[in-house]
Amino acid sequence: MMKLRDRVLNPGPRARQACTLGSLFTSLPWLCVLLNTCPSQGVTGKKPNVVLIMVDDLGIGDLGCYGNDTMRTPHIDRLAREGVRLTQHISAASMCTPSRSAFLTGRYPIRSGMVSNKISRVIRSLGASAGLPPNETTFAALLKKQGYSTGLIGKWHQGLNCQSRSDHCHHPYNYGFDYFYGMPSTLEDSCWPDPSRNMELAISSRLWLCVQLVALAALTVTLGKLSRWIAVSWSLILSMILFVFLLGYFLFSSYTSQLYWDCLLLREHEITEQPMKAERAGSIMVREAVSFLER
């Protein structure tokens, strides 16, 4: 897996406008770090906007500005033409989590503990108590001290929680970012559309209603049996109770799947989509990025 990092410093107004076009973000998962100047005390003069783009699984030969003549990437090519195009670079790692930690901190991931000698070298679940150490200094934190308003749109994949699923100790806000919208984890295979997924989600959304209705029916029949209002066999009542437990088990299982807990979108600290719809996540993130730039 090769990581390509487009670094555009002081791209100018035309390049900034080009960045807002939708075709810039056709590959997922991606990370777009947006740094805008904002009025703040002690900051004089107009500072340039800075846009850093990081894309997974994008080779250096996939872009027109690096020689590709079969795939059109006009807007990225324009950014390179009107900004700065670097030709000598190396990724700090071949996997998502360690390469992103190096991208954010400018340090080899082994220095921040974001590597592993095991088979899995990335954070595979939001339930894992792991993430970028809070004492690491990111470029976002440094630029924020210089008066920049910082935002991260896209994939984070540097951990999220420590002790509970809502403490958000590894949230981007703790590393110098003022705004975050995107995936706190990564785009696993289970997040992508599947022919059986719609039926699975539809059944899961109705299971709780079924559990309530069958449980109420079982309770009513049991009370009627004890009060001698209705004549039903105990085997029927026991069957209904067993059916309630089976429905409850399937309902609980649906909430333990990776699809539900890891495939989600966050805006700041709030979940906006769970599970996320991967096929439309790109267009949503483009709108978020444009909105941040236009603030």
C-alpha positions as CSV (number, residue, x, y, z in Angstrom):
1,M,0.0,0.0,0.0
2,M,1.5,3.3,-1.0
3,K,0.6,6.6,0.5
4,L,0.6,9.7,-1.6
5,R,0.6,13.1,0.2
6,D,-0.2,16.2,-1.8
7,R,1.4,19.1,0.0
8,V,0.2,22.4,-1.2
9,L,1.6,25.5,0.6
10,N,0.1,28.9,-0.1
11,P,-1.9,27.6,-3.1
12,G,-3.5,30.9,-4.0
13,P,-7.2,31.7,-4.5
14,R,-7.6,29.8,-7.8
15,A,-6.1,26.6,-6.3
16,R,-8.2,27.0,-3.2
17,Q,-11.3,27.2,-5.3
18,A,-10.3,24.2,-7.3
19,C,-9.9,22.2,-4.0
20,T,-13.6,22.6,-3.3
21,L,-14.6,20.7,-6.4
22,G,-16.1,17.2,-5.9
23,S,-13.8,15.3,-8.1
24,L,-10.9,16.0,-5.8
25,F,-12.3,13.6,-3.2
26,T,-13.1,10.5,-5.4
27,S,-11.0,8.1,-3.3
28,L,-11.9,6.9,0.1
29,P,-10.8,6.7,2.8
30,W,-9.1,10.0,2.8
31,L,-7.9,12.7,5.1
32,C,-8.3,16.4,4.4
33,V,-6.7,18.7,6.9
34,L,-7.9,22.3,6.4
35,L,-6.3,25.2,8.1
36,N,-7.9,28.6,7.7
37,T,-6.7,31.9,9.1
38,C,-9.1,33.4,11.5
39,P,-9.2,36.8,13.4
40,S,-7.4,36.4,16.7
41,Q,-5.7,38.8,19.0
42,G,-2.0,39.2,18.3
43,V,-2.2,38.0,14.7
44,T,-1.4,40.6,12.1
45,G,-1.5,40.4,8.4
46,K,-3.2,37.7,6.2
47,K,-1.8,34.2,6.5
48,P,-2.1,31.7,3.7
49,N,-4.6,28.9,3.9
50,V,-3.1,25.5,4.0
51,V,-4.7,22.3,2.7
52,L,-3.1,18.9,3.3
53,I,-4.6,15.9,1.6
54,M,-3.8,12.3,2.4
55,V,-5.3,9.4,0.4
56,D,-5.1,5.6,1.1
57,D,-4.3,3.2,-1.7
58,L,-3.4,5.9,-4.2
59,G,-0.1,5.3,-6.0
60,I,2.1,8.1,-7.3
61,G,1.3,7.1,-10.9
62,D,-2.5,7.5,-10.4
63,L,-2.5,11.3,-10.9
64,G,-2.1,13.3,-14.0
65,C,0.4,15.7,-12.4
66,Y,2.7,12.7,-11.9
67,G,2.5,11.4,-15.4
68,N,-0.8,9.4,-15.6
69,D,-2.3,9.9,-19.1
70,T,-5.2,7.4,-18.8
71,M,-7.0,8.8,-15.7
72,R,-8.1,12.4,-15.5
73,T,-7.5,14.3,-12.3
74,P,-7.7,17.9,-13.5
75,H,-8.4,19.6,-10.1
76,I,-5.5,17.9,-8.3
77,D,-3.3,18.7,-11.3
78,R,-4.3,22.3,-11.1
79,L,-3.4,22.4,-7.4
80,A,0.0,21.0,-8.3
81,R,0.5,23.4,-11.2
82,E,-0.4,26.5,-9.1
83,G,1.1,25.4,-5.9
84,V,4.1,23.1,-5.1
85,R,4.7,19.6,-6.5
86,L,7.1,17.5,-4.6
87,T,8.8,14.6,-6.3
88,Q,11.1,13.2,-3.6
89,H,9.2,11.7,-0.6
90,I,8.8,8.5,1.4
91,S,5.9,7.3,3.6
92,A,6.8,6.5,7.2
93,A,4.7,3.3,7.1
94,S,2.7,1.2,4.7
95,M,-0.4,1.0,6.9
96,C,-3.1,3.5,7.9
97,T,-2.6,4.1,11.6
98,P,1.2,4.5,11.8
99,S,1.5,6.5,8.6
100,R,-1.1,8.9,9.8
101,S,0.5,9.4,13.2
102,A,3.8,10.3,11.3
103,F,1.8,12.6,9.0
104,L,0.4,14.5,12.0
105,T,3.5,14.7,14.2
106,G,6.4,14.6,11.8
107,R,7.9,11.8,13.8
108,Y,8.5,8.2,13.0
109,P,5.5,6.2,14.4
110,I,7.8,4.0,16.5
111,R,8.7,7.1,18.6
112,S,5.0,7.6,19.5
113,G,4.3,3.9,20.0
114,M,1.9,3.8,17.0
115,V,3.5,0.6,15.5
116,S,3.3,-3.1,16.4
117,N,5.3,-6.1,15.6
118,K,2.2,-8.2,15.4
119,I,0.2,-9.1,12.2
120,S,-2.3,-6.3,12.8
121,R,-0.4,-3.0,12.8
122,V,-3.4,-0.7,12.9
123,I,-6.2,0.1,15.3
124,R,-8.9,-2.3,14.1
125,S,-11.8,-1.2,16.4
126,L,-13.2,1.8,18.2
127,G,-13.5,-0.5,21.2
128,A,-9.7,-0.7,21.5
129,S,-8.2,1.4,24.2
130,A,-5.5,2.7,22.0
131,G,-4.6,5.9,20.2
132,L,-2.1,8.6,19.5
133,P,-0.5,9.6,22.9
134,P,-2.0,12.9,24.1
135,N,1.5,14.3,24.7
136,E,2.4,14.2,21.0
137,T,2.5,17.6,19.3
138,T,0.7,17.8,15.9
139,F,1.2,20.4,13.2
140,A,-2.5,21.4,13.8
141,A,-1.6,22.3,17.4
142,L,1.4,24.4,16.3
143,L,-0.5,26.3,13.6
144,K,-3.4,26.9,16.0
145,K,-1.0,28.8,18.2
146,Q,-0.2,31.0,15.2
147,G,-3.9,32.0,14.8
148,Y,-5.1,29.3,12.4
149,S,-8.5,27.7,12.6
150,T,-8.0,24.0,12.1
151,G,-10.3,21.3,10.8
152,L,-10.0,17.7,9.8
153,I,-12.5,16.2,7.3
154,G,-12.3,12.5,6.5
155,K,-10.6,9.6,8.2
156,W,-8.9,9.9,11.7
157,H,-7.9,6.3,12.6
158,Q,-5.8,7.4,15.6
159,G,-8.0,5.9,18.2
160,L,-11.1,7.4,20.0
161,N,-11.8,6.1,23.5
162,C,-9.9,5.0,26.6
163,Q,-12.1,3.8,29.4
164,S,-15.6,4.0,27.8
165,R,-17.1,4.4,24.4
166,S,-18.0,8.0,25.0
167,D,-14.9,9.5,26.7
168,H,-13.3,10.4,23.4
169,C,-9.9,10.8,24.9
170,H,-8.3,10.4,21.5
171,H,-10.6,12.7,19.7
172,P,-9.0,15.1,17.1
173,Y,-10.0,18.0,19.4
174,N,-7.3,16.8,21.8
175,Y,-4.6,17.2,19.2
176,G,-5.1,20.8,18.0
177,F,-8.1,20.5,15.7
178,D,-11.1,22.9,16.1
179,Y,-13.5,20.9,13.9
180,F,-13.9,17.3,12.9
181,Y,-16.2,15.5,10.6
182,G,-15.6,12.0,9.3
183,M,-14.8,8.4,10.3
184,P,-13.1,8.0,13.6
185,S,-12.1,4.5,12.5
186,T,-11.3,3.2,9.1
187,L,-13.3,2.1,6.1
188,E,-13.5,-1.7,6.8
189,D,-14.9,-4.1,4.2
190,S,-18.0,-4.5,6.4
191,C,-18.8,-0.8,5.9
192,W,-19.3,-1.1,2.2
193,P,-22.7,-1.9,0.6
194,D,-23.7,-5.5,0.6
195,P,-26.7,-7.1,-1.1
196,S,-27.8,-8.6,2.2
197,R,-27.0,-5.5,4.3
198,N,-30.3,-3.6,3.6
199,M,-32.3,-6.6,4.8
200,E,-30.1,-7.1,7.8
201,L,-30.5,-3.5,8.9
202,A,-34.2,-3.5,8.2
203,I,-34.8,-6.6,10.3
204,S,-32.6,-5.2,13.1
205,S,-34.5,-1.9,13.2
206,R,-37.8,-3.9,13.7
207,L,-36.6,-6.5,16.1
208,W,-37.1,-4.4,19.2
209,L,-40.7,-3.8,18.3
210,C,-41.2,-7.5,17.7
211,V,-39.7,-8.3,21.1
212,Q,-42.0,-5.9,22.8
213,L,-45.1,-7.2,21.1
214,V,-44.4,-10.8,21.7
215,A,-43.4,-10.2,25.3
216,L,-46.6,-8.3,25.9
217,A,-48.6,-11.1,24.3
218,A,-46.8,-13.7,26.5
219,L,-47.5,-11.7,29.6
220,T,-51.2,-11.2,28.7
221,V,-51.7,-14.9,28.0
222,T,-49.9,-15.9,31.3
223,L,-52.1,-13.5,33.4
224,G,-55.2,-14.9,31.6
225,K,-54.1,-18.4,32.3
226,L,-53.5,-17.7,36.0
227,S,-56.8,-15.8,36.3
228,R,-58.6,-18.6,34.4
229,W,-60.0,-16.1,31.9
230,I,-58.6,-18.1,29.0
231,A,-57.8,-21.8,28.5
232,V,-54.3,-22.2,26.9
233,S,-51.7,-24.8,27.5
234,W,-48.5,-24.0,29.4
235,S,-46.5,-25.3,26.5
236,L,-47.8,-22.5,24.3
237,I,-46.9,-19.9,27.0
238,L,-43.4,-21.4,27.4
239,S,-43.0,-21.4,23.6
240,M,-43.9,-17.7,23.5
241,I,-41.4,-16.9,26.3
242,L,-38.6,-18.8,24.5
243,F,-39.4,-16.9,21.3
244,V,-39.0,-13.6,23.2
245,F,-35.6,-14.8,24.4
246,L,-34.6,-15.8,20.9
247,L,-35.6,-12.4,19.4
248,G,-33.8,-10.7,22.2
249,Y,-30.6,-12.6,21.4
250,F,-30.8,-11.7,17.7
251,L,-31.4,-8.1,18.7
252,F,-28.4,-8.1,21.0
253,S,-26.2,-9.7,18.3
254,S,-27.1,-7.0,15.8
255,Y,-25.6,-4.4,18.2
256,T,-22.4,-6.3,18.6
257,S,-21.4,-6.3,14.9
258,Q,-18.6,-4.3,13.5
259,L,-21.0,-2.7,11.1
260,Y,-22.8,-0.9,14.0
261,W,-19.9,0.1,16.3
262,D,-17.1,0.9,13.9
263,C,-18.8,2.1,10.7
264,L,-20.0,5.5,11.8
265,L,-19.6,9.2,11.0
266,L,-19.0,11.8,13.7
267,R,-19.5,15.6,13.6
268,E,-17.5,16.9,16.4
269,H,-18.5,14.6,19.2
270,E,-21.9,13.7,17.9
271,I,-22.7,10.5,15.8
272,T,-24.5,11.6,12.6
273,E,-24.8,8.2,10.9
274,Q,-24.6,4.8,12.5
275,P,-24.0,2.6,10.5
276,M,-22.6,4.9,7.9
277,K,-23.5,4.6,4.2
278,A,-20.1,4.3,2.6
279,E,-21.3,4.9,-0.9
280,R,-22.4,8.5,-0.1
281,A,-19.8,9.4,2.5
282,G,-17.5,11.0,0.0
283,S,-20.0,13.6,-1.3
284,I,-21.0,14.4,2.3
285,M,-17.4,15.1,3.3
286,V,-16.8,17.3,0.2
287,R,-19.7,19.5,1.4
288,E,-18.2,19.6,4.8
289,A,-14.8,20.6,3.5
290,V,-16.2,23.3,1.3
291,S,-18.3,24.6,4.2
292,F,-15.2,24.8,6.4
293,L,-13.2,26.7,3.8
294,E,-16.0,29.2,3.3
295,R,-16.3,30.1,6.9
